[in-house]
Amino acid sequence: MLKRWELGNGDWCNGQIMEALKAGYNLVERELIGHRYEDTSEVMSILQFLRQLEGGENLPRRLKVTGLDRLMATMDDLELIHGILYEAAERLFRRSPVILLPVDKLTMDAELKMYWRNKEIRLRPLFGNRIQPEAVGYFYSPFNIP
């Protein structure tokens, strides 16, 4: 049996190993958080997150940002959100926080998508070509989005 210090990148949860998330944007299906992927106790709404980014405020090193799926599903134009993330990219890269973005469902066909209340939401308009599937239920994007 492996001991915790032999496992490297991961934590124990109910006798199972949870995968650690990387610095950047981690979109993870809600049902996997705290089971397959680590959770964090610091929680902030997407609107608070965007306000803090716009204001140049420092963020916690590990942060769960809720409501991205709902916000994207209800907006016609994501240019404002994209602009805020784009402008904050260098500052976020230097600080390297882990941003956990819980979502209902992630899928991949011709492009990467998420769902909120059965509404399909394309991810490329916000994250560009930087978002990549890491595993089933987990997509990742670094901070430097185009």
Secondary structure, DSSP 8 states (H G I E B T S, - for coil): ---HHHH-SEEEETTEEEE---SEEEEEEGGGBTTTB---S-EEEHHHHHHHHHTT----SEEEEE-HHHHHHH-S--HHHHHHHHHHHHHHHHH--EEEEEESEEEESSSEEEEETTEEEESHHHHGGG-EEEETTEEEE-S---
